[in-house]
Amino acid sequence: MKDKNTNAIQNSLSLGEGWGEALRKHPCFNKEAKGKYARVHLPVAPQCNIQCNYCKRGFDCVNESRPGVTSEVLSPEQALAYTIRLKEKMPHLSVVGIAGPGDPFANPIQTMTTLRLIRKEFPEMVLCLSTNGLNVLPYIEELKELNVSHVTVTLNGTEPETLSKIYKWVRFEKRGYFGKQAAEILLKNQMEAIRALKGVGFIVKVNTIVVPGINDDKVGEIAAAMKEMGVDVMNTIPLYPVEGTPFAEVEEPSSSFMKEIRKEVRKHLPPMTHCSRCRADAVGLLGQDDPEAKRILSEVSCLSVNMDESRPNVAVASYEGLLVNQHLGEAQQLFIFRETPNGYKMLEQRPTPKPGAGNSRWKELGEVISDCRALLVGGIGPSPSSILGRSGIKIMEMTGLIDDGLDAVYKGKELKTLKKKDVFKCGAECSGKGTGCG
């Protein structure tokens, strides 16, 4: 007999082909799956594009179990190696998700590359994401192509006045915003993202962090608004006071209080009742993280995972051939480098396809640099990132010395970049309208 919560969620969904199976195996959306199917959160997204007043991202911390915390951060290639080892150990592993420790779409290259690698290796795996929704819109089409089925959006209010008390700042399209303006930008993008996700058939869960005195009296309004937008399930999470944050002294809501909150949610949407407030590197059964997996995570984080060595070269977007400092959309040529016994050698300056051809430009560029295992670039838009990534070229968005980027590609060294303001600039070719940047 199926769990009532599962039935309610299924009844609220317009499931596409295969979505019923995905729902059955996802422990966060199906309480019955909680003790049967394992999940893993791959910690490949360290940066965040908002600052919540309740959040403090932590690294190398094994004693805290909450979102935003991980023991290691993995590259996409390491994440694939990690998943392969976990699947060997846990045949019941059914779900691969990305939930931080920052936001997946503040790190879109790492996120999308990881999803592509996992989908290619594990066609049957359920893929999911947890995001604040600020920057997911440009990637929805490819997420659909990759058969990502579940997306969770953290939505803490439907009024800018409320949200301005919860968020310190928002960074969107390379600009920082504060106060009510930040809240308005975040809310607008969240609402558009939820509409778009539901419009193409994703299973969408909304997470709401319940902050006493801030939004605890607004949860019913949020649930009602989400029902109107077709959201499938709502998860209300009690604030976890974290030392060193503005909400550190706010009292955590009691279990009885949260029970009443969920009763209010149930008037509009099926509530999730078994959330474990998972870490960004959670692995195993829900609420029963596997301790041995932490050892595997640590081992894999030290692996030097080689890229396609049949492609000997690296392409670089640079104004002068010394620094990685040019946006791909501006680049009329790319510097092509190769590692030799005597160091790195610049082979040639290779022209890029001319602007104006839309996505065909990036498909053609993929052919132009098909002998390159990686592309070092100061900036890149979602379309070229997606199209070039599918061709197997590793995209590394960075600023700094070309040699440092080449060390990261060929030797697996940690990539250290300069501040963008020091080396990154738009040149005379940039119209400011984004037409050449994809």
DOMARMI-763924 format. One record per residue (C-alpha): x, y negated, z; residue number from 1; residue in one letter. Coordinates in steps of 0.1 Angstrom, whole numbers, plus 5000, padded with zeros to 4 digits. Last residue first. Example, Ala and Ser with C-alpha at 12.3 -4.5 7.8 and 13.67 -1.06 7.14 Angstrom:
<rs>
east,north,up,pos,code
5137,5011,5071,2,s
5123,5045,5078,1,a
</rs>
This chain:
<rs>
east,north,up,pos,code
5254,4665,4735,438,g
5281,4639,4740,437,c
5279,4622,4706,436,g
5244,4606,4711,435,t
5250,4596,4747,434,g
5238,4561,4741,433,k
5269,4543,4755,432,g
5283,4539,4720,431,s
5316,4556,4728,430,c
5341,4553,4700,429,e
5360,4525,4719,428,a
5370,4549,4746,427,g
5352,4560,4777,426,c
5375,4564,4806,425,k
5389,4591,4828,424,f
5424,4588,4843,423,v
5423,4571,4877,422,d
5385,4567,4880,421,k
5381,4604,4875,420,k
5401,4611,4907,419,k
5430,4634,4899,418,l
5425,4672,4896,417,t
5441,4701,4914,416,k
5434,4735,4898,415,l
5446,4764,4919,414,e
5471,4785,4900,413,k
5458,4815,4878,412,g
5490,4816,4858,411,k
5477,4811,4822,410,y
5446,4791,4828,409,v
5454,4773,4860,408,a
5489,4766,4849,407,d
5475,4752,4816,406,l
5453,4728,4836,405,g
5483,4716,4856,404,d
5503,4712,4824,403,d
5476,4690,4810,402,i
5480,4666,4838,401,l
5449,4652,4854,400,g
5411,4653,4850,399,t
5390,4684,4850,398,m
5361,4703,4833,397,e
5373,4738,4826,396,m
5353,4756,4799,395,i
5361,4793,4793,394,k
5355,4802,4757,393,i
5335,4833,4753,392,g
5312,4821,4725,391,s
5284,4818,4750,390,r
5304,4791,4768,389,g
5308,4771,4737,388,l
5270,4769,4733,387,i
5262,4762,4769,386,s
5289,4736,4775,385,s
5282,4720,4742,384,p
5245,4716,4752,383,s
5250,4707,4789,382,p
5274,4678,4782,381,g
5311,4677,4787,380,i
5337,4656,4806,379,g
5374,4655,4810,378,g
5380,4686,4790,377,v
5402,4717,4791,376,l
5389,4744,4767,375,l
5399,4780,4774,374,a
5406,4813,4756,373,r
5414,4796,4723,372,c
5416,4814,4690,371,d
5379,4807,4683,370,s
5388,4769,4684,369,i
5373,4760,4651,368,v
5346,4787,4653,367,e
5333,4773,4686,366,g
5335,4738,4671,365,l
5311,4749,4644,364,e
5286,4761,4671,363,k
5292,4728,4689,362,w
5284,4707,4658,361,r
5254,4729,4649,360,s
5239,4717,4682,359,n
5232,4683,4667,358,g
5248,4676,4633,357,a
5255,4639,4639,356,g
5291,4640,4652,355,p
5320,4652,4630,354,k
5335,4686,4636,353,p
5367,4685,4656,352,t
5402,4680,4641,351,p
5431,4701,4654,350,r
5462,4685,4668,349,q
5489,4711,4666,348,e
5511,4737,4684,347,l
5518,4720,4717,346,m
5541,4743,4735,345,k
5540,4754,4771,344,y
5571,4769,4786,343,g
5602,4785,4771,342,n
5589,4820,4771,341,p
5558,4806,4753,340,t
5523,4795,4765,339,e
5502,4780,4738,338,r
5486,4746,4734,337,f
5461,4730,4709,336,i
5454,4693,4712,335,f
5418,4686,4702,334,l
5406,4660,4676,333,q
5379,4635,4671,332,q
5371,4638,4709,331,a
5343,4615,4720,330,e
5317,4642,4727,329,g
5344,4663,4745,328,l
5349,4635,4770,327,h
5386,4626,4773,326,q
5410,4626,4802,325,n
5431,4658,4803,324,v
5464,4640,4805,323,l
5496,4642,4784,322,l
5484,4646,4748,321,g
5475,4609,4743,320,e
5437,4606,4744,319,y
5431,4642,4756,318,s
5405,4670,4750,317,a
5426,4702,4753,316,v
5423,4735,4735,315,a
5441,4766,4749,314,v
5457,4793,4729,313,n
5464,4830,4730,312,p
5430,4845,4724,311,r
5435,4883,4727,310,s
5442,4875,4764,309,e
5405,4870,4771,308,d
5406,4856,4806,307,m
5427,4871,4833,306,n
5413,4874,4869,305,v
5440,4865,4894,304,s
5424,4881,4925,303,l
5427,4863,4958,302,c
5390,4856,4961,301,s
5384,4893,4953,300,v
5401,4904,4986,299,e
5381,4880,5007,298,s
5348,4890,4992,297,l
5356,4927,4996,296,i
5363,4921,5033,295,r
5330,4902,5036,294,k
5313,4931,5019,293,a
5324,4954,5047,292,e
5302,4934,5071,291,p
5270,4940,5051,290,d
5244,4914,5058,289,d
5213,4928,5075,288,q
5187,4900,5075,287,g
5178,4907,5039,286,l
5197,4938,5029,285,l
5232,4933,5016,284,g
5251,4901,5008,283,v
5250,4865,5019,282,a
5277,4843,5004,281,d
5258,4810,5004,280,a
5244,4819,5039,279,r
5208,4831,5043,278,c
5181,4814,5063,277,r
5166,4849,5070,276,s
5131,4842,5055,275,c
5104,4867,5064,274,h
5072,4848,5063,273,t
5070,4834,5028,272,m
5037,4815,5026,271,p
5012,4823,4998,270,p
4999,4789,4987,269,l
4971,4764,4994,268,h
4953,4772,5027,267,k
4983,4794,5035,266,r
5005,4764,5039,265,v
4984,4752,5069,264,e
4987,4786,5085,263,k
5024,4785,5078,262,r
5027,4753,5098,261,i
5009,4769,5127,260,e
5034,4798,5127,259,k
5062,4772,5126,258,m
5050,4756,5158,257,f
5047,4790,5175,256,s
5083,4799,5164,255,s
5096,4766,5178,254,s
5108,4737,5157,253,p
5145,4729,5163,252,e
5150,4697,5183,251,e
5167,4668,5166,250,v
5200,4660,5181,249,e
5222,4672,5152,248,a
5199,4654,5127,247,f
5225,4629,5116,246,p
5250,4657,5111,245,t
5282,4665,5131,244,g
5267,4695,5149,243,e
5240,4713,5129,242,v
5204,4713,5140,241,p
5186,4741,5121,240,y
5153,4726,5109,239,l
5126,4752,5106,238,p
5122,4767,5071,237,i
5088,4766,5053,236,t
5088,4789,5023,235,n
5062,4783,4996,234,m
5051,4808,4969,233,v
5040,4807,4933,232,d
5042,4770,4923,231,v
5015,4762,4897,230,g
5018,4724,4898,229,m
4984,4720,4916,228,e
4996,4745,4942,227,k
5027,4724,4947,226,m
5007,4693,4955,225,a
4986,4712,4980,224,a
5017,4727,4997,223,a
5034,4693,4999,222,i
5003,4678,5015,221,e
5001,4706,5040,220,g
5038,4701,5049,219,v
5034,4663,5055,218,k
5029,4664,5093,217,d
5063,4681,5098,216,d
5080,4656,5075,215,n
5100,4632,5097,214,i
5090,4636,5134,213,g
5101,4672,5135,212,p
5120,4682,5104,211,v
5105,4712,5085,210,v
5129,4722,5057,209,i
5106,4730,5027,208,t
5116,4757,5002,207,n
5095,4759,4970,206,v
5094,4792,4952,205,k
5090,4794,4914,204,v
5086,4825,4892,203,i
5096,4811,4858,202,f
5071,4811,4830,201,g
5080,4783,4805,200,v
5058,4756,4819,199,g
5065,4768,4855,198,k
5101,4758,4851,197,l
5092,4725,4833,196,a
5067,4714,4860,195,r
5091,4723,4887,194,i
5120,4704,4870,193,a
5098,4673,4864,192,e
5088,4673,4901,191,m
5124,4677,4913,190,q
5137,4650,4889,189,n
5111,4624,4900,188,k
5117,4633,4937,187,l
5155,4629,4935,186,l
5153,4596,4916,185,i
5127,4582,4941,184,e
5147,4594,4971,183,a
5179,4577,4959,182,a
5160,4545,4953,181,q
5144,4547,4988,180,k
5178,4548,5005,179,g
5210,4553,4985,178,f
5221,4560,4950,177,y
5254,4571,4935,176,g
5261,4571,4898,175,r
5277,4599,4877,174,k
5244,4610,4860,173,e
5228,4615,4895,172,f
5245,4613,4929,171,r
5220,4611,4958,170,v
5227,4597,4992,169,w
5218,4600,5029,168,k
5188,4622,5024,167,y
5161,4630,5050,166,i
5148,4595,5059,165,k
5146,4584,5023,164,s
5126,4616,5016,163,l
5097,4604,5038,162,t
5094,4570,5021,161,e
5100,4586,4987,160,p
5067,4606,4991,159,e
5063,4642,4980,158,t
5084,4657,5007,157,g
5111,4682,5015,156,n
5114,4700,4982,155,l
5141,4727,4980,154,t
5136,4744,4946,153,v
5138,4782,4943,152,t
5141,4798,4909,151,v
5132,4834,4900,150,h
5133,4851,4866,149,s
5167,4844,4850,148,v
5163,4861,4817,147,n
5195,4846,4802,146,l
5175,4830,4775,145,e
5152,4814,4802,144,k
5182,4801,4820,143,l
5195,4787,4786,142,e
5163,4767,4781,141,e
5162,4755,4817,140,i
5197,4741,4817,139,y
5191,4704,4810,138,p
5163,4703,4836,137,l
5183,4717,4866,136,v
5199,4684,4876,135,n
5181,4672,4907,134,l
5162,4705,4915,133,g
5176,4709,4950,132,n
5186,4744,4939,131,t
5183,4781,4946,130,s
5189,4804,4917,129,l
5178,4839,4906,128,c
5189,4868,4885,127,l
5174,4903,4887,126,v
5199,4928,4873,125,m
5190,4951,4844,124,e
5214,4937,4818,123,p
5243,4941,4843,122,f
5276,4933,4825,121,e
5263,4908,4800,120,k
5239,4893,4826,119,r
5266,4889,4852,118,i
5290,4872,4828,117,l
5264,4848,4815,116,r
5252,4840,4850,115,l
5287,4832,4861,114,t
5294,4809,4832,113,t
5261,4791,4839,112,m
5270,4785,4875,111,t
5306,4776,4870,110,q
5298,4752,4842,109,i
5268,4737,4860,108,p
5285,4728,4893,107,n
5262,4701,4906,106,a
5237,4724,4890,105,f
5243,4753,4913,104,p
5241,4731,4944,103,d
5267,4732,4972,102,g
5275,4764,4991,101,p
5258,4771,4968,100,g
5227,4792,4962,99,a
5236,4815,4933,98,i
5217,4848,4931,97,g
5222,4884,4921,96,v
5194,4907,4929,95,v
5191,4945,4926,94,s
5218,4960,4948,93,l
5204,4995,4956,92,h
5235,5012,4942,91,p
5255,4994,4970,90,m
5292,5003,4970,89,k
5296,5005,4932,88,e
5273,4975,4929,87,k
5295,4956,4953,86,l
5326,4963,4933,85,r
5310,4951,4901,84,i
5296,4921,4918,83,t
5330,4910,4932,82,y
5346,4914,4897,81,a
5319,4892,4883,80,l
5323,4866,4910,79,a
5361,4866,4904,78,q
5354,4858,4868,77,e
5330,4830,4877,76,p
5355,4816,4902,75,s
5349,4823,4938,74,l
5345,4802,4969,73,v
5352,4819,5002,72,e
5338,4823,5038,71,s
5306,4805,5029,70,t
5282,4781,5046,69,v
5257,4758,5029,68,g
5227,4778,5039,67,p
5228,4792,5075,66,r
5245,4820,5093,65,s
5274,4806,5112,64,e
5302,4827,5127,63,n
5321,4836,5096,62,v
5333,4801,5087,61,c
5360,4800,5060,60,d
5341,4771,5044,59,f
5313,4750,5057,58,g
5287,4726,5041,57,r
5271,4703,5066,56,k
5234,4698,5061,55,c
5207,4682,5082,54,y
5210,4647,5069,53,n
5210,4660,5033,52,c
5237,4647,5010,51,q
5230,4651,4973,50,i
5250,4661,4943,49,n
5267,4691,4959,48,c
5301,4707,4950,47,q
5311,4743,4960,46,p
5291,4763,4934,45,a
5306,4797,4929,44,v
5295,4814,4962,43,p
5277,4844,4947,42,l
5246,4853,4968,41,h
5241,4890,4969,40,v
5209,4910,4972,39,r
5200,4944,4985,38,a
5168,4964,4978,37,y
5149,4987,5001,36,k
5145,4970,5035,35,g
5133,4936,5022,34,k
5115,4950,4991,33,a
5082,4952,5009,32,e
5084,4915,5018,31,k
5085,4906,4982,30,n
5097,4872,4971,29,f
5129,4871,4992,28,c
5134,4908,4988,27,p
5133,4907,4950,26,h
5128,4942,4935,25,k
5090,4941,4930,24,r
5092,4906,4917,23,l
5116,4916,4890,22,a
5095,4946,4881,21,e
5064,4924,4877,20,g
5085,4899,4856,19,w
5093,4925,4830,18,g
5070,4911,4804,17,e
5056,4878,4816,16,g
5037,4874,4849,15,l
5011,4847,4852,14,s
5015,4845,4889,13,l
4991,4837,4917,12,s
4978,4872,4920,11,n
5013,4885,4923,10,q
5021,4861,4951,9,i
4990,4871,4970,8,a
4997,4908,4965,7,n
5032,4903,4978,6,t
5020,4885,5009,5,n
4994,4912,5015,4,k
5021,4938,5015,3,d
5014,4966,4991,2,k
5000,5000,5000,1,m
</rs>
